[in-house]
Amino acid sequence: MTMEETSNRYQIPIKILQEYESWGLCNAVKKVIGAWQYDDSDLENLSMIMTLHDIGFTTYEVETYMRLLLEKENSEEERLDMLNQKRNKILDVMKDYDRSRNRKE
């Protein structure tokens, strides 16, 4: 499936597909007649990338997480630590919001 087909079918922004290709993590992607071709493993990786972006990971954090996932064996603890750090930041923002809201009441 080409970049455009993948973007249209799965609602993945072209920017995300370009990031994925630029990181060199799409080993199974093949260039056929000038167009990238994505397979099922790429779609799984792209799903993870979209999820990480959705929960607030920066592009740098997404790339770091994906490199750990795809290139480093036994990286579960490092990846879990990244997720916990993001969770804690979100919880801090929520607490600040609640404190601010309570002061207004």
FIFI-570677 format. One record per residue: x, y, z of N, C-alpha, C, CB in turn; residue number from 1. Coordinates in nm, 2 decimals, padded with zeros to 4 digits, m for minus. Glycine has a CB too. Example, Ala and Ser with C-alpha at 12.3 -4.5 7.8 and 13.67 -1.06 7.14 Angstrom:
2
{node {01.32, m00.57, 00.78}, {01.23, m00.45, 00.78}, {01.32, m00.33, 00.78}, {01.13, m00.45, 00.90}, 1}
{node {01.28, m00.22, 00.71}, {01.37, m00.11, 00.71}, {01.29, 00.00, 00.79}, {01.41, m00.06, 00.57}, 2}
END
This chain:
105
{node {00.08, m00.12, 00.00}, {00.00, 00.00, 00.00}, {00.09, 00.12, 00.00}, {m00.10, 00.00, 00.12}, 1}
{node {00.06, 00.22, m00.08}, {00.14, 00.34, m00.09}, {00.11, 00.44, 00.03}, {00.11, 00.42, m00.22}, 2}
{node {00.19, 00.54, 00.04}, {00.18, 00.64, 00.15}, {00.04, 00.70, 00.14}, {00.28, 00.75, 00.14}, 3}
{node {m00.01, 00.74, 00.02}, {m00.14, 00.80, 00.01}, {m00.25, 00.71, 00.04}, {m00.15, 00.86, m00.14}, 4}
{node {m00.24, 00.58, m00.01}, {m00.34, 00.48, 00.02}, {m00.35, 00.46, 00.17}, {m00.31, 00.35, m00.05}, 5}
{node {m00.23, 00.44, 00.23}, {m00.23, 00.42, 00.38}, {m00.29, 00.53, 00.46}, {m00.08, 00.39, 00.42}, 6}
{node {m00.25, 00.66, 00.42}, {m00.30, 00.77, 00.48}, {m00.46, 00.78, 00.47}, {m00.24, 00.90, 00.42}, 7}
{node {m00.51, 00.76, 00.35}, {m00.65, 00.77, 00.33}, {m00.73, 00.65, 00.40}, {m00.68, 00.76, 00.18}, 8}
{node {m00.68, 00.53, 00.39}, {m00.75, 00.42, 00.44}, {m00.75, 00.42, 00.59}, {m00.69, 00.29, 00.39}, 9}
{node {m00.64, 00.45, 00.65}, {m00.62, 00.44, 00.80}, {m00.62, 00.58, 00.87}, {m00.50, 00.37, 00.83}, 10}
{node {m00.65, 00.68, 00.80}, {m00.65, 00.82, 00.86}, {m00.52, 00.85, 00.93}, {m00.77, 00.83, 00.95}, 11}
{node {m00.41, 00.82, 00.87}, {m00.28, 00.85, 00.93}, {m00.22, 00.97, 00.85}, {m00.18, 00.73, 00.92}, 12}
{node {m00.19, 01.08, 00.92}, {m00.14, 01.20, 00.85}, {m00.01, 01.16, 00.78}, {m00.12, 01.31, 00.95}, 13}
{node {00.00, 01.23, 00.66}, {00.12, 01.21, 00.58}, {00.25, 01.24, 00.66}, {00.11, 01.30, 00.45}, 14}
{node {00.24, 01.34, 00.74}, {00.35, 01.38, 00.83}, {00.40, 01.27, 00.91}, {00.32, 01.50, 00.92}, 15}
{node {00.31, 01.19, 00.97}, {00.35, 01.07, 01.05}, {00.42, 00.97, 00.96}, {00.22, 01.01, 01.12}, 16}
{node {00.36, 00.94, 00.85}, {00.42, 00.84, 00.76}, {00.56, 00.89, 00.71}, {00.33, 00.82, 00.63}, 17}
{node {00.58, 01.02, 00.69}, {00.71, 01.07, 00.65}, {00.81, 01.06, 00.77}, {00.70, 01.21, 00.61}, 18}
{node {00.76, 01.08, 00.89}, {00.85, 01.07, 01.01}, {00.89, 00.92, 01.02}, {00.77, 01.11, 01.14}, 19}
{node {00.80, 00.83, 01.01}, {00.83, 00.69, 01.02}, {00.94, 00.65, 00.92}, {00.70, 00.60, 01.00}, 20}
{node {00.92, 00.69, 00.79}, {01.02, 00.66, 00.69}, {01.15, 00.72, 00.72}, {00.97, 00.70, 00.55}, 21}
{node {01.15, 00.85, 00.77}, {01.28, 00.92, 00.79}, {01.36, 00.86, 00.91}, {01.25, 01.07, 00.82}, 22}
{node {01.29, 00.79, 01.00}, {01.36, 00.73, 01.11}, {01.43, 00.60, 01.07}, {01.26, 00.70, 01.22}, 23}
{node {01.40, 00.55, 00.95}, {01.46, 00.43, 00.91}, {01.42, 00.30, 00.98}, {01.61, 00.44, 00.92}, 24}
{node {01.30, 00.31, 01.05}, {01.25, 00.20, 01.12}, {01.16, 00.11, 01.04}, {01.17, 00.25, 01.24}, 25}
{node {01.13, 00.15, 00.92}, {01.04, 00.07, 00.84}, {01.12, m00.02, 00.75}, {00.95, 00.16, 00.75}, 26}
{node {01.19, m00.12, 00.81}, {01.27, m00.21, 00.74}, {01.20, m00.29, 00.63}, {01.34, m00.30, 00.83}, 27}
{node {01.07, m00.32, 00.66}, {00.99, m00.40, 00.57}, {00.93, m00.32, 00.45}, {00.89, m00.48, 00.64}, 28}
{node {00.94, m00.19, 00.46}, {00.89, m00.11, 00.36}, {00.98, m00.12, 00.24}, {00.88, 00.04, 00.40}, 29}
{node {00.91, m00.14, 00.12}, {00.99, m00.15, 00.00}, {00.95, m00.04, m00.10}, {00.96, m00.29, m00.06}, 30}
{node {01.04, 00.01, m00.17}, {01.01, 00.11, m00.27}, {00.98, 00.04, m00.40}, {01.12, 00.22, m00.28}, 31}
{node {00.86, 00.05, m00.45}, {00.82, m00.01, m00.57}, {00.78, 00.09, m00.67}, {00.71, m00.12, m00.55}, 32}
{node {00.84, 00.10, m00.78}, {00.81, 00.20, m00.88}, {00.80, 00.34, m00.82}, {00.68, 00.16, m00.96}, 33}
{node {00.90, 00.37, m00.74}, {00.90, 00.51, m00.68}, {00.81, 00.54, m00.56}, {00.88, 00.60, m00.78}, 34}
{node {00.73, 00.44, m00.52}, {00.64, 00.46, m00.41}, {00.66, 00.36, m00.30}, {00.49, 00.45, m00.46}, 35}
{node {00.66, 00.41, m00.17}, {00.68, 00.32, m00.06}, {00.56, 00.23, m00.05}, {00.69, 00.40, 00.07}, 36}
{node {00.58, 00.11, m00.01}, {00.48, 00.01, 00.01}, {00.48, m00.04, 00.16}, {00.50, m00.11, m00.08}, 37}
{node {00.37, m00.02, 00.23}, {00.36, m00.06, 00.37}, {00.30, m00.20, 00.38}, {00.28, 00.05, 00.45}, 38}
{node {00.35, m00.27, 00.48}, {00.29, m00.41, 00.51}, {00.22, m00.40, 00.64}, {00.40, m00.52, 00.50}, 39}
{node {00.17, m00.52, 00.69}, {00.10, m00.53, 00.81}, {00.19, m00.49, 00.93}, {00.05, m00.67, 00.83}, 40}
{node {00.31, m00.52, 00.94}, {00.40, m00.49, 01.05}, {00.42, m00.34, 01.06}, {00.53, m00.56, 01.04}, 41}
{node {00.43, m00.27, 00.94}, {00.43, m00.13, 00.94}, {00.31, m00.06, 00.99}, {00.46, m00.08, 00.79}, 42}
{node {00.19, m00.12, 00.96}, {00.07, m00.07, 01.01}, {00.06, m00.08, 01.16}, {m00.05, m00.14, 00.94}, 43}
{node {00.11, m00.19, 01.21}, {00.11, m00.20, 01.36}, {00.20, m00.10, 01.42}, {00.16, m00.35, 01.40}, 44}
{node {00.32, m00.08, 01.36}, {00.41, 00.03, 01.41}, {00.34, 00.17, 01.40}, {00.54, 00.02, 01.34}, 45}
{node {00.28, 00.19, 01.29}, {00.21, 00.32, 01.28}, {00.10, 00.34, 01.37}, {00.16, 00.33, 01.13}, 46}
{node {00.03, 00.24, 01.41}, {m00.08, 00.24, 01.51}, {m00.02, 00.28, 01.64}, {m00.15, 00.11, 01.52}, 47}
{node {00.10, 00.22, 01.68}, {00.16, 00.26, 01.80}, {00.21, 00.41, 01.80}, {00.28, 00.17, 01.83}, 48}
{node {00.26, 00.45, 01.69}, {00.31, 00.59, 01.67}, {00.19, 00.68, 01.69}, {00.37, 00.61, 01.53}, 49}
{node {00.08, 00.65, 01.63}, {m00.04, 00.74, 01.64}, {m00.08, 00.75, 01.79}, {m00.15, 00.69, 01.55}, 50}
{node {m00.08, 00.63, 01.86}, {m00.12, 00.63, 02.00}, {m00.03, 00.71, 02.08}, {m00.13, 00.48, 02.05}, 51}
{node {00.10, 00.70, 02.06}, {00.19, 00.78, 02.14}, {00.18, 00.93, 02.11}, {00.34, 00.74, 02.10}, 52}
{node {00.15, 00.97, 01.99}, {00.13, 01.11, 01.96}, {00.00, 01.15, 02.03}, {00.11, 01.13, 01.81}, 53}
{node {m00.10, 01.06, 02.03}, {m00.23, 01.10, 02.09}, {m00.22, 01.12, 02.24}, {m00.33, 00.99, 02.06}, 54}
{node {m00.13, 01.05, 02.31}, {m00.12, 01.07, 02.45}, {m00.02, 01.17, 02.49}, {m00.08, 00.93, 02.52}, 55}
{node {00.03, 01.25, 02.39}, {00.11, 01.36, 02.42}, {00.26, 01.35, 02.40}, {00.08, 01.40, 02.55}, 56}
{node {00.31, 01.24, 02.35}, {00.45, 01.22, 02.32}, {00.49, 01.32, 02.22}, {00.48, 01.08, 02.28}, 57}
{node {00.61, 01.38, 02.23}, {00.67, 01.46, 02.13}, {00.72, 01.37, 02.02}, {00.78, 01.55, 02.18}, 58}
{node {00.75, 01.43, 01.90}, {00.81, 01.35, 01.79}, {00.94, 01.28, 01.84}, {00.83, 01.44, 01.67}, 59}
{node {01.02, 01.35, 01.91}, {01.14, 01.29, 01.96}, {01.12, 01.17, 02.05}, {01.23, 01.40, 02.04}, 60}
{node {01.02, 01.19, 02.14}, {00.98, 01.08, 02.24}, {00.93, 00.96, 02.16}, {00.88, 01.13, 02.34}, 61}
{node {00.85, 00.99, 02.06}, {00.79, 00.88, 01.98}, {00.90, 00.80, 01.91}, {00.69, 00.93, 01.87}, 62}
{node {01.00, 00.87, 01.85}, {01.11, 00.81, 01.78}, {01.19, 00.72, 01.88}, {01.20, 00.91, 01.71}, 63}
{node {01.22, 00.78, 02.00}, {01.30, 00.71, 02.10}, {01.22, 00.58, 02.14}, {01.32, 00.80, 02.22}, 64}
{node {01.09, 00.60, 02.17}, {01.01, 00.48, 02.21}, {01.02, 00.37, 02.10}, {00.87, 00.52, 02.24}, 65}
{node {00.99, 00.41, 01.98}, {00.99, 00.32, 01.87}, {01.12, 00.25, 01.85}, {00.94, 00.38, 01.74}, 66}
{node {01.23, 00.32, 01.86}, {01.36, 00.26, 01.85}, {01.39, 00.16, 01.96}, {01.48, 00.37, 01.85}, 67}
{node {01.34, 00.19, 02.08}, {01.36, 00.09, 02.19}, {01.27, m00.03, 02.15}, {01.31, 00.15, 02.32}, 68}
{node {01.15, m00.01, 02.11}, {01.06, m00.12, 02.08}, {01.11, m00.21, 01.97}, {00.92, m00.07, 02.04}, 69}
{node {01.17, m00.15, 01.86}, {01.20, m00.22, 01.74}, {01.35, m00.27, 01.73}, {01.17, m00.14, 01.62}, 70}
{node {01.43, m00.20, 01.81}, {01.58, m00.23, 01.79}, {01.64, m00.28, 01.91}, {01.65, m00.10, 01.75}, 71}
{node {01.58, m00.27, 02.03}, {01.65, m00.31, 02.15}, {01.57, m00.42, 02.22}, {01.67, m00.19, 02.24}, 72}
{node {01.64, m00.53, 02.24}, {01.57, m00.64, 02.31}, {01.57, m00.60, 02.46}, {01.65, m00.77, 02.29}, 73}
{node {01.47, m00.66, 02.53}, {01.45, m00.63, 02.67}, {01.44, m00.49, 02.71}, {01.56, m00.70, 02.75}, 74}
{node {01.37, m00.41, 02.63}, {01.36, m00.27, 02.65}, {01.23, m00.23, 02.72}, {01.37, m00.19, 02.52}, 75}
{node {01.16, m00.34, 02.77}, {01.03, m00.32, 02.83}, {01.03, m00.22, 02.95}, {00.97, m00.45, 02.88}, 76}
{node {01.13, m00.23, 03.03}, {01.14, m00.14, 03.15}, {01.16, 00.00, 03.11}, {01.26, m00.19, 03.24}, 77}
{node {01.25, 00.03, 03.01}, {01.27, 00.16, 02.96}, {01.15, 00.22, 02.90}, {01.39, 00.16, 02.86}, 78}
{node {01.08, 00.14, 02.82}, {00.95, 00.19, 02.76}, {00.84, 00.22, 02.86}, {00.90, 00.09, 02.66}, 79}
{node {00.83, 00.13, 02.96}, {00.74, 00.15, 03.07}, {00.77, 00.28, 03.15}, {00.74, 00.03, 03.16}, 80}
{node {00.90, 00.30, 03.17}, {00.94, 00.42, 03.24}, {00.90, 00.55, 03.16}, {01.09, 00.42, 03.26}, 81}
{node {00.91, 00.54, 03.03}, {00.87, 00.66, 02.94}, {00.72, 00.68, 02.96}, {00.91, 00.63, 02.80}, 82}
{node {00.64, 00.57, 02.96}, {00.50, 00.58, 02.97}, {00.46, 00.63, 03.11}, {00.43, 00.44, 02.94}, 83}
{node {00.53, 00.59, 03.21}, {00.50, 00.63, 03.34}, {00.53, 00.78, 03.36}, {00.57, 00.55, 03.45}, 84}
{node {00.64, 00.82, 03.30}, {00.68, 00.97, 03.31}, {00.57, 01.05, 03.24}, {00.81, 00.99, 03.24}, 85}
{node {00.52, 01.01, 03.13}, {00.42, 01.08, 03.06}, {00.29, 01.08, 03.14}, {00.39, 01.02, 02.92}, 86}
{node {00.25, 00.97, 03.20}, {00.14, 00.96, 03.28}, {00.15, 01.05, 03.40}, {00.12, 00.81, 03.33}, 87}
{node {00.26, 01.06, 03.47}, {00.28, 01.15, 03.58}, {00.27, 01.29, 03.54}, {00.41, 01.12, 03.65}, 88}
{node {00.32, 01.33, 03.43}, {00.30, 01.47, 03.38}, {00.16, 01.50, 03.36}, {00.39, 01.49, 03.25}, 89}
{node {00.09, 01.41, 03.30}, {m00.06, 01.43, 03.27}, {m00.13, 01.45, 03.41}, {m00.12, 01.32, 03.19}, 90}
{node {m00.10, 01.36, 03.50}, {m00.17, 01.37, 03.63}, {m00.13, 01.50, 03.70}, {m00.12, 01.25, 03.72}, 91}
{node {m00.01, 01.55, 03.69}, {00.03, 01.68, 03.75}, {m00.06, 01.79, 03.69}, {00.18, 01.70, 03.73}, 92}
{node {m00.07, 01.79, 03.55}, {m00.15, 01.89, 03.49}, {m00.30, 01.88, 03.54}, {m00.15, 01.87, 03.33}, 93}
{node {m00.35, 01.76, 03.55}, {m00.49, 01.75, 03.60}, {m00.50, 01.80, 03.74}, {m00.53, 01.60, 03.59}, 94}
{node {m00.41, 01.77, 03.83}, {m00.41, 01.82, 03.97}, {m00.41, 01.98, 03.97}, {m00.29, 01.77, 04.05}, 95}
{node {m00.32, 02.03, 03.88}, {m00.31, 02.18, 03.88}, {m00.44, 02.24, 03.83}, {m00.20, 02.22, 03.78}, 96}
{node {m00.50, 02.18, 03.73}, {m00.63, 02.22, 03.68}, {m00.74, 02.22, 03.79}, {m00.68, 02.14, 03.56}, 97}
{node {m00.74, 02.11, 03.87}, {m00.84, 02.09, 03.98}, {m00.82, 02.20, 04.08}, {m00.83, 01.95, 04.04}, 98}
{node {m00.69, 02.22, 04.12}, {m00.66, 02.33, 04.22}, {m00.71, 02.46, 04.17}, {m00.51, 02.33, 04.25}, 99}
{node {m00.68, 02.49, 04.04}, {m00.72, 02.62, 03.99}, {m00.87, 02.63, 03.98}, {m00.66, 02.64, 03.84}, 100}
{node {m00.94, 02.53, 03.95}, {m01.08, 02.53, 03.94}, {m01.14, 02.55, 04.08}, {m01.14, 02.40, 03.88}, 101}
{node {m01.09, 02.48, 04.18}, {m01.14, 02.49, 04.31}, {m01.12, 02.63, 04.37}, {m01.07, 02.39, 04.40}, 102}
{node {m01.02, 02.70, 04.33}, {m00.99, 02.84, 04.38}, {m01.10, 02.93, 04.32}, {m00.85, 02.89, 04.34}, 103}
{node {m01.15, 02.91, 04.20}, {m01.25, 02.99, 04.14}, {m01.39, 02.97, 04.20}, {m01.25, 02.97, 03.99}, 104}
{node {m01.41, 02.86, 04.26}, {m01.54, 02.83, 04.32}, {m01.57, 02.90, 04.45}, {m01.56, 02.68, 04.33}, 105}
END
